[in-house]
Amino acid sequence: MTLGFDTFAPWDTKGFIPSYFGVGYFVVIFVAWKLWHKTRYIPSIEADIWTGKAKIDDECLIWESEEAKEREKERRESMGVWKRVWERMW
């Protein structure tokens, strides 16, 4: 979003539109979603971020266990060289 600063001085409409199109597009899509699904905006002070956290934490413990790490290591060792390189990139 900040890559379009050079379009302000001197003003460049051809550069401004592609640089800042995403901002207006986001606002339009956000409002359309809210109206279509009839949901209300929830201020961050009211957002419930704790419900369900214990379940997610339990799942993370499963993935972070030594057994899971060993399974992942075995899975990667069974791959070919190029597939391992591809996996490491992501």
PEDA-V423395 format. One record per residue. N is the residue number from 1. RES is the residue in three letters. NEAR is the number of other ideal C-beta (glycine too) atoms within 10 Angstrom. Layout:
N&RES&NEAR, N&RES&NEAR
//
This chain:
1&MET&9, 2&THR&5, 3&LEU&10, 4&GLY&17, 5&PHE&9, 6&ASP&11, 7&THR&17, 8&PHE&11, 9&ALA&7, 10&PRO&6, 11&TRP&8, 12&ASP&13, 13&THR&7, 14&LYS&8, 15&GLY&14, 16&PHE&14, 17&ILE&12, 18&PRO&11, 19&SER&18, 20&TYR&14, 21&PHE&11, 22&GLY&11, 23&VAL&11, 24&GLY&10, 25&TYR&10, 26&PHE&11, 27&VAL&10, 28&VAL&10, 29&ILE&10, 30&PHE&11, 31&VAL&11, 32&ALA&10, 33&TRP&10, 34&LYS&12, 35&LEU&9, 36&TRP&8, 37&HIS&7, 38&LYS&6, 39&THR&9, 40&ARG&5, 41&TYR&8, 42&ILE&9, 43&PRO&6, 44&SER&6, 45&ILE&5, 46&GLU&7, 47&ALA&8, 48&ASP&8, 49&ILE&7, 50&TRP&7, 51&THR&7, 52&GLY&9, 53&LYS&10, 54&ALA&9, 55&LYS&9, 56&ILE&9, 57&ASP&9, 58&ASP&9, 59&GLU&10, 60&CYS&10, 61&LEU&10, 62&ILE&9, 63&TRP&9, 64&GLU&9, 65&SER&11, 66&GLU&7, 67&GLU&8, 68&ALA&12, 69&LYS&11, 70&GLU&10, 71&ARG&11, 72&GLU&12, 73&LYS&10, 74&GLU&9, 75&ARG&10, 76&ARG&12, 77&GLU&8, 78&SER&9, 79&MET&12, 80&GLY&8, 81&VAL&7, 82&TRP&8, 83&LYS&11, 84&ARG&13, 85&VAL&10, 86&TRP&11, 87&GLU&12, 88&ARG&8, 89&MET&6, 90&TRP&4
//
